[in-house]
Amino acid sequence: RIASVEELKTQFKTDGELIKFKKKAIIYREEDHSNNIYLLEKGLIKCHKIDAEGKELITGLCNKGDFFGFYSFRDSIPYGETTTAIEGGRAYRISRPHFMEIFNQNFRKPDLHL
């Protein structure tokens, strides 16, 4: 049973797919379906949107140990932003359905599955 965020991170490292990326690589794009959740192992990621005039709006930064890419418990809705590597690194990726299995087995009461 997972009892802490650190144990959840360990589960990501055990179950997740390790992906590597170079500086300026796009991890996912705004409007892609949110099929995965990520744990940043190394590097720096910016979350951003492009407005109607083509200007970039940075909505967040992710550092080592941060989760990103989670938008909905129930549905594979489109990502609301693009994520781009500011520096090269690696992240663990778990599918949203697999994450929901982990969540339901560890954090919810048995009669309240999402």
C-alpha positions as CSV (number, residue, x, y, z in Angstrom):
1,R,0.0,0.0,0.0
2,I,1.3,3.4,-1.0
3,A,1.4,5.7,2.0
4,S,3.3,8.8,0.8
5,V,4.2,10.8,-2.3
6,E,7.7,9.4,-2.1
7,E,6.3,5.9,-2.4
8,L,4.1,7.0,-5.3
9,K,7.3,8.2,-7.0
10,T,8.9,4.9,-6.4
11,Q,5.9,3.2,-8.0
12,F,6.3,5.4,-11.0
13,K,9.9,4.4,-11.3
14,T,9.0,0.7,-11.0
15,D,6.0,0.7,-13.4
16,G,6.7,3.6,-15.7
17,E,8.4,3.8,-19.0
18,L,11.6,5.9,-18.9
19,I,11.7,8.5,-21.6
20,K,14.7,10.7,-22.5
21,F,14.5,14.0,-24.1
22,K,16.9,16.7,-25.4
23,K,16.8,20.5,-24.8
24,K,13.8,22.0,-26.7
25,A,12.1,18.7,-27.1
26,I,8.3,18.7,-26.8
27,I,7.0,16.2,-24.4
28,Y,3.3,16.7,-25.4
29,R,1.4,19.4,-27.2
30,E,-1.7,21.4,-26.3
31,E,-4.7,19.6,-27.6
32,D,-3.0,16.1,-27.6
33,H,-5.1,13.7,-25.6
34,S,-4.0,13.4,-22.0
35,N,-3.2,9.7,-22.0
36,N,-0.1,9.8,-19.8
37,I,1.1,11.2,-16.5
38,Y,4.8,12.0,-16.0
39,L,7.3,12.2,-13.1
40,L,10.3,14.3,-14.0
41,E,13.5,12.4,-13.0
42,K,16.1,14.9,-14.4
43,G,15.9,18.2,-16.3
44,L,13.7,21.2,-16.4
45,I,10.3,21.5,-18.3
46,K,8.3,24.5,-19.1
47,C,4.5,24.4,-19.5
48,H,3.2,27.0,-21.9
49,K,0.5,28.2,-24.2
50,I,0.6,30.2,-27.4
51,D,-2.0,33.0,-27.5
52,A,-3.9,34.2,-30.6
53,E,-1.1,36.7,-31.4
54,G,1.5,34.0,-31.3
55,K,3.0,35.0,-27.9
56,E,4.2,32.4,-25.5
57,L,2.6,32.4,-22.0
58,I,4.5,30.2,-19.5
59,T,2.0,28.6,-17.2
60,G,4.5,26.6,-15.1
61,L,7.9,25.0,-14.6
62,C,8.6,21.4,-13.6
63,N,11.7,20.4,-11.7
64,K,13.1,17.0,-10.7
65,G,10.5,15.1,-8.7
66,D,7.5,17.0,-10.1
67,F,4.5,15.3,-11.6
68,F,3.0,16.8,-14.7
69,G,0.5,16.0,-17.4
70,F,-2.5,15.1,-15.2
71,Y,-5.7,16.7,-16.3
72,S,-8.6,14.4,-15.5
73,F,-9.4,11.3,-13.4
74,R,-12.2,10.0,-15.7
75,D,-11.6,11.2,-19.3
76,S,-8.7,11.5,-21.8
77,I,-9.3,15.2,-22.3
78,P,-6.9,17.3,-24.4
79,Y,-3.9,18.7,-22.6
80,G,-4.4,22.4,-21.9
81,E,-0.8,23.4,-22.6
82,T,2.4,22.3,-24.3
83,T,5.4,21.0,-22.4
84,T,8.9,21.7,-23.7
85,A,12.3,20.8,-22.2
86,I,14.4,23.8,-21.2
87,E,17.2,21.3,-20.6
88,G,17.7,17.7,-21.6
89,G,16.6,15.1,-19.1
90,R,14.4,12.1,-18.5
91,A,10.9,11.3,-17.1
92,Y,8.9,8.3,-16.2
93,R,5.6,8.0,-18.0
94,I,2.6,6.0,-16.8
95,S,-0.7,5.7,-18.7
96,R,-3.7,7.4,-17.2
97,P,-5.6,4.1,-16.8
98,H,-2.6,2.5,-15.0
99,F,-2.4,5.6,-12.7
100,M,-6.1,5.2,-11.9
101,E,-5.5,1.5,-10.9
102,I,-2.7,2.7,-8.6
103,F,-4.9,5.4,-7.2
104,N,-8.0,3.2,-6.7
105,Q,-5.9,0.5,-5.0
106,N,-4.1,2.8,-2.6
107,F,-6.0,6.1,-2.0
108,R,-9.7,5.5,-2.3
109,K,-12.2,3.7,-0.2
110,P,-13.2,0.3,-1.9
111,D,-16.7,1.6,-2.7
112,L,-15.5,4.8,-4.3
113,H,-13.6,3.9,-7.5
114,L,-13.1,6.6,-10.1
